[in-house]
Every structure is written in C-alpha cells, then in structure tokens.
Amino acid sequence: MRRERVVVLALDGVYPFELGIPSRILGAADGRYDVLTCSVDGRPVRTNADFGVTVEHGPEALAAADTVVIAPVAPDRLTDEVPGDVLAALALIRPGTRIVSICTGAFLLAAAGLLDGRRATTHWQVADRFRRMFPRVDLDPDVLFVDDHPFLTSAGAASGVDICLHLVRKDHGSRLANSVARRCVVPPFRDGGQAQYIEQPVPEQGAASTAATRAWALERLGEPLTLADLSGHARMSRRTFARRFHDEVGLSPGRWLIQQRVARARHLLESSDLTVDQIAGRVGFATGASLRQHLHTAIGVSPQAYRRTFQTAR
C-alpha cells in the first residue's frame, strides 16, 4: 500500500492548533499518510502564541509532496503579496500536486494567483477583506470547505478537521474516515456551513430549534420530504422554519436534504451491492439518474466509478 506524503507548510505567525490538525487526523488513518512539517528555510517558526515550533524539514520537502497543506497565520500578517522566500518555496511544488489551505491559508494561495477563477472559502470574519483583495476568486463564505481540485480551501479553525476527514473520505472511503473520526472523538461529517457559527442576536425567548426535525428527517431520507413536511413536524410556518433552519445550519432545507442523501448514497455504494436505482430509492432520489447527477455535482464522479474505487477495500 502506497503511503500518501503530506507536507504542511508552517509560516511565521502560524496558529498552533491548526498546524497540528493534519498530523493528528491523517496520522490516525491506519498508516495511509506520512505527514511532514516544513518551513520556508528549515528554521524554527514563530507562532501567534507565546511559543515557537521547531520543524524537521526545509522547503525541499515540498518537492516530494503528494499533498501540501498551507497552515493559517494570524490576520495581522495577511497581505496581497507573497514574500520572496515563500514564493520560492511554493515554486518547488510539483504541477498537479493537491494543495489544501486551512482558514487564512487561502490568502497565500490567492496572493500567489493560484485561486484566480476558482471557487474557494476562508474564515467568515475575513471574507470581506478577502473579496476586496482578490476579486478574481469566487469566494463562498457560507461553507466549511471547498474542493475545487487540485485546490481545497477550508474555513476557520475546526474546519481544518473537516477538510482532513474529507481527504480521507475522498482517498479511502467513508468507512476509514468514520474510523478516524471516532479515534479523534470528532464528528465524521458536520452538516451545514459557517453561517451557524457567525455571531447572531440572541433568539427570542422560547424560540424553537430545528434540530429535532433534522434528526427526524435523517430517519426518513427515503421519503419525499417537502418543506411543508419539515415545517409541519417542527410546528412552524414554512417561512419561519426556512429562516430558522438557515440560521442554524447555514443551508436551505432543500440543499441540506440533498447533502444528506448524497452522503447516505455514498455509504451504500461502498458497503452494499444494491443497484444505483435501489440506492436512489432508499435515500430519497426519484431515479437513478437523479442520484447520478447529484453525486457528480458533489464529488465529480459517477456512482459506478465511486463504487469501483472504494468497494475494493471491503
């Protein structure tokens, strides 16, 4: 079994928590990844905390990477220009290498021109600043991460966990990703987007949550659930339910349902011998063609291709 080499680039001002996420998450994936940390000169790196970190590798490690992760730095270090030593380090990355950014790491990729014309995300608190600095990037501040291969960008802090689990899921299937999540005591998949974490006014006293309805819907994905069904279960008007749902999850009820159905379909493609049409029926898509369309939109492959890739591990 070939081990994927992942190299994390640490810059001065790096956030220590996010710097350690790739090693912690990918390192729990049954030996599928070798995770190295480097700096632009091989020297210790100052963090945004009251300590520095010593790394074992210099920029030459980037030349042998299958995946590069750009760790985030404090906002006061963000700029629309790439320092010469950092630019030289990035130039060592082989063409076609998968490049991942966590939080403000997207600023470095954008400043290097790597995200022009691409969809990306970053922490919601610096989204307006990002748009002003990099208008040629299609920024989506509402999601936890964006996979626009070969560039993947994620939102703030803990979304680094989400995107690393996404890498495991994409490379080796949901079974291993779920196992890694259990070992690290984190959710294997967080639904919704960043909107649920943005500071909002305190809700009215007694305001109901949509959490119970979401749990109810997950048990009935095979049924043709409508907004009327969901709002009726929550005992709210459709308008109130849709607004509250988006405030809590960051997605519309319809988009959330599609996301959950695709996730369930992926699990069945990996773990069962059901036909595509049978899986479509079980997860609530009207036809196999509908499942094919939504799966391709989500991950860019057909059900057959996905199954060939991940059923081999069964």
Secondary structure, DSSP 4 states (H G I P E B T S, - for coil): -PPEEEEEEP-TTB-HHHHHHHHHHHTTSTT-EEEEEE-SSSS-EEBSSS-EE--SB-GGGGGG-SEEEE--B-GGG--SS--HHHHHHHTTSPTT-EEEE-TTHHHHHHHTTTTTTSEE---GGGHHHHHHH-TTSEE-TTSSEEEETTEEEE-STTHHHHHHHHHHHHHH-HHHHHHHHHHHTS-S---S-GGGGS--PPPPTTPPPSHHHHHHHHTTTTS---HHHHHHHHTS-HHHHHHHHHHHHSS-HHHHHHHHHHHHHHHHHHH----HHHHHHHHT-SSHHHHHHHHHHHHSS-HHHHHHHHGGG-
